[in-house]
Amino acid sequence: MVAIGADREADGFEHAEAYGIPTFSVPFTSFSDRDAWGAELLSQVQQWGADLVVLSGFMRLLPPRFVAALSPNLINTHPAYLPEFPGAHGVRDALAAGASQTGASVIVVDNGVDSGPILAQERIPVLAGDTESALHDRIKVVERRLLVQSILDIANGTLDLTEKTPA
């Protein structure tokens, strides 16, 4: 079963609806604290019997209980060649550091910030005159390709979620 969830209304819900994919939203602002929100989010995810949870584009730290319940079958993408430039502003940070290259990564989510085992990653050059938006657009193409390939490899049993890919 496939379902799409978010912590707010999302543009992807319309796309999902067009393909008959169920959606759910668990707004963070509807709960008194992160743990209460995380408990409801976990309940919603578990309702679908998910074998794999993909957090691509999910920009909120999850409570440890949520991570513990789903890891290592909880993955995310990041717009940097981890462990370089973790956090919410990886693209901006790469540009600010004057990096000549950055990248895209797919990781298993742990309780740190972009610190879980790396499943796949690829370098992307920083071009002269790159803006944050232009660089991020190029990274997203690679991120999506790596994510799709990672999901296929997980489904086919050729990618172990417990082993880090050598850098």
Residue, then its C-alpha position, 0 to 999 in steps of 0.5 A: m500500500v502507498a500513502i502520502g502524508a505531510d505535516r501540513e497541506a501539500d501540493g503533492f496531495e493533488h498529484a496523489e489524488a490524481y493517481g488514486i493515492p490516499t493522503f493524510s495530514v498531521p499538522f504540527t500546530s494542532f498538537s501541544d508538543r512534538d511528542a504528541w504530534g509524533a505519536e499521532l504521525l506514527s499512528q497514521v503511518q502505521q495505519w497504512g502498514a508501511d514497509l518503507v517511509v520516505l521523508s523527502g521534502f519533510m523539513r521537521l525533526l521527528p521525535p525519537r520514538f517515531v524514529a525508533a519505531l520505523s528505523p531503519n525503514l525510514i529514509n530521507t534525501h538531502p541536498a548535499y554530499l553528506p556528511e558535508f553541509p548537514g541541516a536545513h540550508g545545505v545548498r546555501d551553506a555549500l555556496a557560502a563555503g565556496a565549495s567547488q562541488t556539493g551533491a545529493s544524498v539518500i540516508v537512513v533517518d536517525n535521531g541526529v540531523d542528516s547523520g544516518p547511514i548513507l545509502a546513495q550519493e552523488r557529487i554535483p559541481v558548483l558552477a560559476g555564478d550559481t545561485e542557491s535556486a539554480l544549484h538546488d534545482r540541479i541537485k533536486v534532479v539528482e536527488r530524485r533519481l537517487l531516491v527512485q533508484s534507492i527505493l527500487d534497490i530496497a524493494n529488490g533486496t539489493l540495498d541493505l538499509t543497515e549498511k553505509t555506502p562507502a564514500 
